[in-house]
Amino acid sequence: MNPNEAAGLLGVSVSAAPDDVQRAFAAKWVEAGPDAQRRDTLVVARDALLAASAWQAPGAQRPPYPAARPQQPPYSAARPQQPPYPVAGPPAPWYPPAPGRRPMSTGAIVGITVGSVAPGLVVLLVALFAIGSIVHSSSRLAQAESTSSAAPSGIPSAEPSPGATDSADVADYDVDGVKVHYVDGWTFELTAGQTCAGATLTAGFSDTPDGDVVDEWSTTIDLQASVPYTLTIPDSASDHEYAGIDTIQCGQA
């Protein structure tokens, strides 16, 4: 900053005496308030005029600088801490286990990790693997055909559908006053304690027998008191593996 700019900023002449420069600087300092950038500019302007005053009067003793630059007032109160995160909600409700619709594989997986393998054993393993794949594909095809030819809703099936779990291994459970008995595949037998016409039934689907419900399917059925009702969930209802009955809301008694 040159002396002319410094004099204009402090409001004094370029040839002002050091005392006048100091008084003008003190007045401007008060006007600047907490503006640190403006105060720094005032200090630079004061020093420029004092230096020019010393050059204009050679041999004269330079007056001492005023007191040290006052400290900038402290900043306002610290930023308030962020409020704690809300407490997590209650865990999701647990649904009763539901059987899978496809049979589980019972074949053993053979792995050879050390040594060299004889050519004859390799051929044998390849043949066994091919046979197992054909049997598994045939089983899935037979299951799909059985599901597509299942009896209509409300009429018990003449022959049980193939399933991954024996119905004796799955205990009956109660859903909204209706006894649910697993038959096989995605077929259930429902027995209501009272007649319920136009009941809304909701089934849940998951990827494991005791996993969270990731998909739902609903339908409307008519239930008669103490009369078993056979429900077969269509294969197109979900792409997930396991199914179970979640809710049964009676439309009218």
N, C-alpha and C positions, 0 to 999 in steps of 0.2 A: 504494500500500500504506500503511495507517495504522499508527501506532506499536504498537498492540496486536497486529496481525498480525505485524509485524516482530519484536516481542519474543518472540511464541510461536515463530516460525521459528528464531530464534537461541538460544532457551532462556534468556533473561534477562528481568528486569522492565523495565517501561516507563521507570522512573526510574533505570535502571542508568547508572553513570558511563561516560564515553567509553572509558576503558581497559578496563572489563569488556566493553563492546560489541565492542571490537577483538579481545579474546582469544576471545570466543565466536565471532566471525566467522572468525578464523583456524582454530579447531578445526572448525567446520562446513565450511570451505573444503577442508580435508584430507579430510573424510568424503565430500565430493561427488565427489572423484576427477576423471575426465575428463568428467563430465556438465556440458556447457556451459550448458544451460538452468537447471540447479539452481544453478550458480555465479552466473549472472546474477541469479537470484532472491535469493541471499544478499547480493549487492552492493546491490540495491535495499533490502533489509531493513536492512542496516547503515547506509546513507545516511539512511533514514527515522528510525532511532533516534538517530543523531548529530544530525540536524536537530531532533528533539524535545528532545534534551538541551540544545542551544544555546538553544531557546526557554524552557526551564525555568530556565536560569541567565542572565538578561539581563545584559549588560555583561561577561560572562566571555568570555575569548578562546577561540574554537573550536579544539580541538586539531587538529593537521594530520592529514590522511588518511594511512593506512598506505601502504606501498609500492604501486606500480602493480600492477594485477591481473596475476597471473602468466599467462604465455602458455599457451594450450591446447597440450597435447602434440601433436606432429605425428601425422597419420593414419598408419595402417599402410602397408606397402609398396604401391606403385602396383599397380593392377589388372593382372594378367598379360595380356599381349597374346594376342589370339585366334590359335590355331595357324593356319598357312597352309592354304589350301584344298588338297584333294588334287589331285594331278596328273591332268589329264584322261586318260581311257583311250585305247587305240589307236583309230584311225579305223575306221569300219565297212568291212567287206570290199567290194571292187568286184565288181559282177556284169557279165558280158558284155553287150554291147548287144543289145537285143531289138527287132525290127521292130514297127511299129504295125499295127493291124488294119484301119484305115480309110485310104483314100487321102488324100493331102495335097491341099489346094486349089491349083490352078495359075493361077487367075484373077487378074488385076491389079486392085488397088483404086485407083479414080480419085477424086481429091479436087480440088475447085475452091475455092481460098481467096481469090482476089482478083477484083475486078471483078464485073460483073453477068453473068448467064448467059442466053443466048438461050432462049426458050421451046422451040424445036425441039430443042436439045441436051438440055434437061432431060427432055423426053419420051423421047428416045433412050436416055439413061442409065437411066431408070426401066424401060424395056422390056428393056434388057440385064441389069439386075439381076434382074428377074423371071425371065427365061430361065435365068440362072445358078443361081438358087435352085431352079428346077424340076429342072434337070439334076443338081444336087448331091443333092437329095432322092431322085431316081430311082436315083442311084448307091448311096446308103446303103441303100435298100430292096432293090436287087438283091444287095448284099453280105450283108444279113441273111438273105435267102432262100437264098443260096448256102451260108452257114454252117449254117443249119438242115438243109439237105439233104446235108451232108458225109457221107462214108463212115464206117462204124463204126470204132472203134479197132482197129488191127492190120491193116486192109484199106486199101491205097492208094487214093486217090481217082482216079476215071476222068478228071475234069477239074480243073485247078488252081483254087483259090479266088482271088478277086480280093484283092490286098493293096496296102499302101501302098508296099512296097519290093520291087524285083525280087530274086528269090532269088540271082541272080548277084552282087548288091551286098553280100550278107551272107556273111561267111566262115564255114565250118564250124568248130565248136569242140568240145572234149572235156569231158564232165561225168562224173566218177567212172568213167572207162574206157569210156564210151559216146559214140560220135560223133554229134553233133547237127547236122543239116542243115536249114536253114530252107527251107520250101516257099513259103507265102504266108499272109497273114492271121495266124491263130493256129494254123497247121498246121506240124508239125515231123516230120522223118524221123529215127528213132533206129536206129543200128546198133551192137549190142553185140559185143564181142570174144568173149564166152562166154555160154552159155545162163544166163538168170537168170529164174526163175519167181517170181511174186509180188513184183516190184520195186516199191518205193514211190517215185514220182516227185513232186517238188515244183516248181511253177512260181512265178516271182515276177513282180509287176506294178509298173509305175511310170508316171509321167506324161510322162516324156521318154525318148528312146532310151538316154541314159547316166545317168539319174537314180537315186536311191536306191529300193530296193524298199519299197513301202508296203502291199503286199497279197500273200497267198500262196494257192495252191490245190494240193491233193494228190490223187493217184489211184494205183491199183495196176494194174500192167501185167505181161505175160509177154513176155520177150525171148528170142529164139533167136539163137545165135551166128551172126554174119555175115548175118542175115536182116533187111532193113530193116523197121522198124515205124513206121507212120504214126500220129501222135498229133494230134488236133484238140481244142484246149482249147475247151470250150463258152463261148458268149458270156455266159452267166450267171455265169461263174467270177469275174468282177471288173468293176467299173465304170471301171477305169483303162485308159489307151490302149495301153500297150506291155506285151509279155509275153516271158518267156524261161525256159529250163529251168535251175533252180538246182542240184538234187541228184537223184541216182538211186541209191537204196540197194537192193542186191540182197537179196531175201528168202532164196532158196536157189538154189544152182547146179544 
